[in-house]
């Protein structure tokens, strides 16, 4: 219903948590407000799964819809950057780092796979052709 996938906690739990934030809106309370974005105050900003789910849901809901293919891809990557985990900010007690190793956006209709690695601003595009999609076994393909 919100156009976002999750793995943990469960989707039902994520939707239940989201209900606590449905009042948030990008509209400032009045024209004399001392700061823009006041009505989004309270939007979770940590890197927990629930906070990232809520943040992405609210931002996606109010985002101006792009009008071009390129704008759509750029907007999706901009949204994903707001929920990606930078290296060094999330560590287990044993010291293992948890971070976003890559971000991908897929145009399932046209078989186009867009990827971005965390250490670059470059978005790579790979078109999955019919022969690639019908392989009997796994094959590594270069993201160009």
Secondary structure, DSSP 8 states (H G I E B T S, - for coil): --S----SS-HHHHHHHHGGGTT--SS-SSTT-SSTTGGGTT---S-SHHHHHHHHHHHHHHS---SSHHHHHHHHHHHHHTT---TTS-B-TT--B----EEEEEETTTTEEEEEETT----EEEE--HHHHT-SS-------
